[in-house]
Amino acid sequence: MCGITGIHGKADAAAWAAARRMTAALAHRGPDAEGHWTNDNNIVLGHRRLSILDTSETANQPMTSHCGRYVLAFNGEVYNYLELREELHNYPFKTTGDTEVVLAALREWGTDALRRFNGMFALALWDTHEEKLLLARDRMGIKPLYIHSGDDGLMWASEVRALLASEKVARKLDRVGLIDFLRYQTVHGPRTLIEGVEMLPAGHLLWADDNEVRTECWWDAATAAKGHIDNGEPWTYGPSASTAVRDLLMDSVSLRMRSDVPFGAFLSGGIDSSAVVALMSEVGDRRVATFNVAFHEDQFDESQYARLIAQRYDTDHHEIRLSADDFLAAVPDALAATDHPSGDGPNTYVVSQATKKAGLTVALSGLGGDELFAGYPVFRRTVDLLGKQWAMAWPKGLRRAAGAAYKVAKPGIASDKLATLLAGQSLDPASTYPVSRRVLLEADVKRLTKGTSTTDSVAQWCKAQLDASPGLDLPVLSRISLAEMHTYMQHVLLRDTDQMSMAHALEVRVPFLDHRLVETALAISDPIKFPHTPKALLTQALGKRLPREIIDRPKMGFTLPWDIWMRGALEDTCKQGLDTLSQRGILEGKALDNLWRGFEQGHITWSRVWTLVSLGQWIERHDLH
């Protein structure tokens, strides 16, 4: 796990200095080593290293192939590197880790090697003979890669702040990305909040030489899942689905336990993290270290469930007790560590900080289980709404009146969303899902931006991907999973996990996002996946590994008294963030004031305001206009 940077097009003194500034900005991601490589003509590669596999200096990067033709800067882990190494038996390996295997595989198989990799990665490969650059990103978008193309050439980095540190990217806010952020508390790729900075999409690669820059998709979840259905594989519809899920998840966990440094697992006590710990204990040859962040305040504490799993599997359990005040004290540091804002980052920051302090360098996480196995309420809501499609036969005026009446009877964001849906054209997943994930509705966005509006990126994506083949050919729950993975998971959860864990030089691995398991889960029919309750297929696959207390427990999430803090200890932080948005002319001051007053009076939830606070704090810190 590391950070990468680079510039293609120029390699003069100015480019070299810019590359060094970029790499220095990623020191927190890779405290163990720094490296650069250039041909003094048109390419500079930079790397910061967090040593996980083969911690020797020989494995530092950028790494050159034994023939001298290829140079690689690589961020991430390819877990099946031992199996790939066996296939590359003619290569004269000098290291024992995965980086040299990735380099040898790309040399041997070209971009076909990407399809053989099982892992998370963002990489830059330079071909010194053809003077051609390859950038590539993993299937699920676990590791980020930001790019900027301008007069100084093509630049890339693992974080936005590194591109800004180059001093060659204008600190200008992307107004289209801003509206996307207001709607969904994040910006959906390829856009970002910085004008001219984009993300290389998940499962995509980029080629660049002196003549052109082109991007292409090398893996797509819907296409891969449809391939399994078309092949008539029996687990897509029958009882063997649980066996397929169990075997794939077990192998995924086993692969992600490969490490030359101390590792363990986050253990919240929920189904997903408990499943990971149970399987780690089963396939590993040493006692599993588990980490639970517990709270002194009973209403926030779910440590009893984590202890239940820890005792069942005799783990080396670390219960890191915090008070709400301890968490509160970490919020300013979490805001400072934010590379690209969201409304949910501080939670991940505190858990990562506590885990790193306890001695871990690698932690396995249960992230992805809800998205794959229909664990969120949005799955049931979307299916229920699809069953009420008959309501769309009512005259539109009547539907609007019914929505307005419901808003009066039960005021709140849920009623506002229902009224929006009733005023629409359809209740199919492509139409209802975007509304379900909204933080601010369109009327709020227009008030904040003086009436400005843009195409809804999530609605546009859902229409293109869920209402057309291959997405349309998948089961309904799988279509919702696709939307969850593209939106909340990829652009909030994974982005936050990367930036907040790497702020502490902690690598987080996500077994549920093994591409083989993802393809399988998406191909399984709805009655098998969700016969009666959320995650029924997953719990069936785990058999007796999880006690009923875990399976049947209410879903808590990571809930803290933000509304109290924001009216008290965090009030100055909140007003500073909101004032930045107003004073810089980014959002309408009167609308911001009304939003804050609505929060103070209890009419508006804290999360809708905190999203704007984090945005304002981030804009101030990076001096954006």
N, C-alpha and C positions, 0 to 999 in steps of 0.2 A: 504494500500500500504506500502510495507516494503522491507526488504532485509533478505534473509535467508542464513545460512551456516551450514555445518555439516561435521562430519567425522564418518565413519563406519569401524570397524575392530580393532580399538584401542581406548582406553579411558584413557591412562596413562597420566602422567604429561606433556609429550611432546605434545601429541595430544590435551590436554586441553589448553596448551599455544598457539598452532597453531590455534585452534578454536577461541580463544579470539582475536588473531591478525586478523583473517579473518573477524570476526564480526565488529571489530573496523574500518576496511577498508571500511565498508558500513555505517558509521555513517551519511553520507549525505543523504542516502535513508530513514533513520528512526531516526530523531532527538528527538523523544518523549520518547523512552524507549529502553533499551537493556536487553536481557535475554539469559540464557543458561540452558541447562538441560543435565545431563549425568547419566548413570547407573554405572559409575566407572568401566565398564568392556569393552564394545565394541562400544559405541555410544556416540557422543556429538552432540547436536543440538544448533544452535545459531540463534538469531533473533534481528533485529533492527526494531523499530516500528514508522510508520507515522500514527497517529490516525485519522481515517476517520469515522468509525462507532463504537459507544460505546467508547467514549474517556476515560473511567475510567480505573484505574489500574487493575481492575479485568479482563479486556480483554487483558492484556499483554500476550506475548508469550515467549517461548514455552508454550502451553496450554495442560493440562492433562485432559482426560475424567473423568467424575464423578466416573466411576468404577475403575479408576487408571490404566487401561490396555493400553490405547493409548496416545501418546504424539505427538502434532502437531506443526510444524513451517510452517507458511503460508504467502505467499506474493501475494497480489492481492485483488480482490473483486469478490464475488459471489452475483450478483445483485438480484437474486430471493430467497434470504435467508429467507424472510418473508413467502413466500409460502412453502418453504421446512420445515420451523419451524412448520408450522401447521400440516404437515404430521408426524413430530417427536414429537407429543404431549406428549409422555410418558417420554421424556428425561427431567431431572430436570435442566433446563437452569438457569445459574447464571448471564449471560450477555445478552445484547440486540443486539449485532452486528452479523456479518456473520461468524467470525472465529469459534465460538462454534457450529454454525449450520453445518459448514463444518466438524468439528470433529465428531459431533453426526451422521451426514449422513454417513461418512466413517465407523463409528462403526456399524451402522445399516445395510447398504447396501453394504459394501465393495467397490470394484472399480466400481460397477454399479452406485455408487453415482456420479462419474465423469460425466456420461452421463446426469445426472439430473441438473448439475451445469450450470448456464448461467452466464458467466463472464470471467475474465482473471485471471490466477493464475499459480503459481509454488509452490509446497508444498512438505514437507517431513513428513511422518507419521511413527512412531515407534511403533511396537507391542511388549510390554514388555513380553507377555506370550510366543509367538512364536519366539521372538528375530529376527524379520523380518522387513526390511525397505522398505517403498514404497516412491518413488519419482514420481511426475506426473506434467505434463505441459498442459496448456490450448490448446484448439483445434487450434486456429489461431496463436499461438506462440507470443502472446502479451507480456507476461512476460517471461523473459529469465531464464534459469537454466543451468549452466556450471558444468561439472563433470570431475574428474580426478581420475584414478585408478592407484595405485602404491604400493610400498612396505609398505607404511604407511596406506594402506587401501583405501577405496573409499571416496573421498571428493567432496563436491558440494557447490556452492555459486551462488548468483544472479548476480555477476560480475566477470570478469576475474581477475581484480586487487585483489579481495579478495583471490582467489586461490594463486596468486603470493605472497600475504602477509603471507600465511601460512609458507613460506620458505621451503616447501616440494615439490614444483613444479619447475623443471629446467626452467630457463629463456632462452629457446631455440626456435628459430623461426621454425615453420612448413613450410618446403619448398613447399609442395604441396598446402597448404593453401595460401602461398605467390603468387603463380602463379594464383590461383583463384582470389585473390585480384587484381592482375594486370589486369586481364581480365574484372572484373565486379565491381571494387571499394568496394568489400566486400568479405567475405568468406562464402560460403553456408554450412549450417549445414549438418551433425554434426561436421564437422571440424571447427577449429578456426585458428588463426595465432600462437598459442602456441602449440608446440609439446606435445602431451599427454593430452591436454585439449579439450573436446568436448562439444557441446550443446546437451542436451536431445531434440530430435526433437519435434516439435509441435504435439499435439495430441497423445503423447506417454507417457508411464509409465515405470518405472524401479523397479524391485524387487531385493533385495539383502539380503542374510543371510550368514552364515559362509561357505556355500558350493558353492554358485553360485551367479552370477549377470546376470540378463536377462532383455531384453527390449522388449516391445511389443506395437503395435499401438492400441489405443482404439477409435480413430475417424479419418476418412479420408474424405476430402471434396468431392472428385469425387464420392466415393461410396455412400455418403449420398445424393448427388444430383441425381445420377442415380436411387436411390430408389424412389425418388419423380416421376421421369419420368416413371419408371416401374409401379408405382401405378396408372398411368393415371390421375394424378391430373390436373384439367382443366386449372389452371393458367399457366401451362407450355407452352401452345400454344395459349391461347385465350385472349380476352380483359380483363378478370378478373385478369390478371397479375398485372396491376397497382394497383388494390384494395389490392391484397395480399402484394405487396411491401409497400404500404402506411400503412396498418395495422401493419405489422411487424416492420417497422421503427418507427412508433409512439410508439409501446409498448417497443421497445428497448430503445428509448430516455427516456420514462417514468421510466423504471427500473434504468437507469443510472443517474437519478436525486436523487436517494436515498443517503443521506449524512447527517452526524451530524456536518459538518463543512462547511464554505462558499464555494460555487461552482458557476461556470458560464460556459462560452463557448468562445473558440477562434472564432473570426469572421473575416475572410479575405475579405468577400464579394463575394466569389465564390459560385457556386451552392451547394456544399456539406456542407460547414459551415453554409450557409444561411438556408439550409433545416433543419439542426439540431436546429438552433435558432428558426425558425418558429414553429417547433414541440414542443420545450421546452416551448415556450410561450403558446401554445395551451393546453398542458397536465398539466402544472405546476400550482401551486396555489400561486405563488409569482412572482414578477417582475424578469426577467432574467438579470443577469449581463453579459455583453459582453465585449470582449477585442480585440482591434485591434492595431497592431503595425504599425504605419504610419510613412512615411519618409518625411522629409522636401523637398527632391528633387522630383520634379514632375514625373520624368521618372520612379521612383521606387514606386510611391505612388498609392495605389488602395483604399484608405480610403473612397473615395466618395461612393463606392459600399457598404462598411460596414455600413456607416452612413444611407444609404437608407434603409437597413434592420432594423437597430436599430430604426429608426424613425417609420417605418411601424409597428413594434411590441412593441414600447415604452419600449425598454430595458434600463437598467442602463448601459449606454455605456461609456467605458473608451477608449479613443484614446491616445495611448502612442506614442508620437512623438519622433522619433530619427533622427539624421542626419546619413549620411553614415559614418562619423567619429566616431559617437557613436558606431555603429556596429563594425567598424574596431577595436576600442579599446577593444572590448569584445573577439576578435578572440583568443588571447593568453590564456585567461581563458577557452574558449571553447575547445581548444586543450588539456589543462591540465585536463579538465573534461572527456575527451574521454576515455571510457573503452575499446572499440574495434574500430579501426579507420574506417572511411568511408570518402567519398568526400563531404558529405552534412551536417555534424553535426552542424557547427556553426549557421546555420539558426535557427534550433530548440532550440539551447541553448539560443539565444537572446530573442526569443519569450517567452520561459518558464521563463527566468529571469525577464522580464518585467511584466509578468502576476503574478508571485509570489509576486513581490514587490508591486503590486497593491492590494494585499489582498486575493488572491485565494489560496485554498489548493487543489481544484479539478477543472479540466476544461474538458469539452466535446469538441471533435475534429471531423472534417469531414473526417479524414483519412479513406481510404478504398472505398470511393464512386467511384473514377476513376477506380479502379481495378474491382469492381463488375459490373459497368454499362458502361464499354467501353468508358471511358473518355479520355484515352491517344491516341496520334496519332498512336502508335504501333498497336492498334486494326485495324484501317482502313488499315494501310500499310500491315499488315499480311494477311488480307482478300484479298487485291488487288493483292498481290504476289501469293496467292493461285489461283487466277483467271488467272494468267499468266503461269500456269504449262506447257502450250504448248511450252514455250521457252526451256524447258529441252529436247525437241526432237532434238534441234540443236546439231551438233557435239560439243564435249567439247572444242575442240580447238577454234571453232568459238565463243563460249560463253566467253572463256577467252579473246579472242581478243576484243570482244565487251566491256567487262568490263574494259580492259586496255585503250581502246579508250575513254571511258566515264570518267575515272580517269584523263586523260590528258585534256579533254574538261572542266571538272568541278572538279578540285582538292579539296579534303576535305574528312572528315571522312565518310560522306554519300556515296560518290562515292566509297571509299575503301570498304565499307560494301556491296554495290551492286555488285562490282566485285567479292567479296568473295562468295556471294550467287550464282552468275552466274557460278562460277567454281565448285559449289557443285552438289549434286545428285538429289535434290528435292527442291520444293518451298512450301512444306507443313509446317504447324505451328511448328512442332517439329524440323524442319531444319532451318527455318528462324528466329524463336524467339531468340535463343541464340545470333545470330549475331546482332540482333537489339539492344540488351542490352549491347553489348560490349563497354567498355571504351577504352581499347587498343586492337588492333587486333593482330593476332598471330605473324605476322612479328615483331611488336613492342616488344611483350613479349619475343620472342627468342633473339632479340638484347639486351634486358635488362638482360637476364639470361644466356647469353653465349650459346644460342641454346637449353637450357633446356626446355622441354615441358612435360605436364602431360595430362591425360584425362580431357576433359572439363566437369566440374561437371554439368553445366546447360544443355549442350547438352545431356549428359548422362541421366539426370533426365527427360528431355523432351522426349527423345526416349522411356524411360521406362514407363512414366506416360501418355503421350499424344498419343502415337502410340499403346496403348494396353488398353483393358477394365480395369476399367470403364471410364477412361479419354477419350478414343476414342469414347465412346458412347454419349458423351455430344456434344452440339452445338459448332461450331467453335469458336465463341466469348467466350464461357465458357472455352474452352481449353486454350485460351490466358489468360483469367482471372486466371486460375489455375497456369499458368506459372508466371504471374505477382505476385500473392500472395506468391508463393514459393521463388521467387527471390528478386525483388526490394522491394516489400512491407515488406516481413517478415525479410529480412536480411539487409535492409538499413533503410527504413522508420520506422518500428516498433522498431528496435534496437536503432536507433538514438533518437526516441521519448522517449523510456525508459531511456536511459542513460543521455540524456540532460535535461529532465524534472525532473528526480530524483536527478540530481545534485543540484537542487533547492528545493528538497522535495515537488514537485508538482506532483499530480496524474493526468494523462490524460486518459480519457475514450473515447472509439471509438464505437459509436452506429452502424455504418455501418458493424462492424465485429461481430455482434450478429450472432451466428451460424445458427439460424433459417432463418435469412435474407440471409446469404451466401448460404445456401443450396437451397433456393428458387431462388435466382438470377442465380445460375449456372444451374438450371434446365429449365429456360425459353428459348424458341427458339429465334434464331437470328432475324427473321423479327419483332418479338414483342419487343425485347430489343433495337434494333438499326434500326428502319425502314428507317430513313433518316439522322439523326444527332446523334452525341455522346450524351449519357445520356438521350435520348428521353423518355425511359420508366420511368426513375426517375422523370423527370420534369412532365411527364403526371401523375404520382402517386401523386405528390405534388399539382396538380390542380392549383388553383389561389393563393396559398400561396407565390409563388415567382413572382415578377414583371418581365416583359420581359427584362428590363434593366439588370437584373442579368442573366437570361437564355441566352440572346443573346450576352453578353459581350465577348470580346476576352479573352482567357485564358492567364494570365500573369505569374503565378508562383511567386517565391520569388527571383527576379533578382537584383543583385547588381554589382557594377563595379569591380569585382574580377580581371579582367585583368589589370586594372589600378593600383590597390593596389599591385598586385604581382610584378609589375615593379617599384613600389615606396615604400610605407610604409611597405609592407610585403616582400620586396625583401630579407632582411637578414633572415627572418623566412623561406622563401622558400629555400634559398641556404643552410641554416643549415640543413633542413630536407633532402635535396638531398645529401648533403655531408655525412650525417650519413649513408645513403644507400650505398654510394661508399666506404667510409673509412672502414666500417665493412665488406666489401666484399659481401654485400647482392645483389647488382645489379651492372652491368657493368658501370664504371665511364664514359667511352667515350659515351655510349648510353645515359646516363643521361645528359651529356653536350649537346649532339645533340638535345635532347628533349627540353632543356631549350632554346637553341638558336632558335629552331623552334618556340617556344612560343614568344620569344622576337621579332622575325621577322613577327609574325602574321600568321604563317602557322599552328600552333597547338593551339587548344582551351585551355583556362586556366584550365578547369575542369580536363583535362587529366594530367596536371602537378600537380595540387593541391592534387589530390588523392595520388600521390607519396610523396608530402610534408607532408601530414597528417600521412602517414605511417612512414616516417623517424622520424618525431617528436615523434610519439608514441613509436617507437623502442628505441630511445634515452632515453625517460623518464623511460621506464621499463627495460633498460639495457639488451636488447635481443641480441642474437648472432645466 
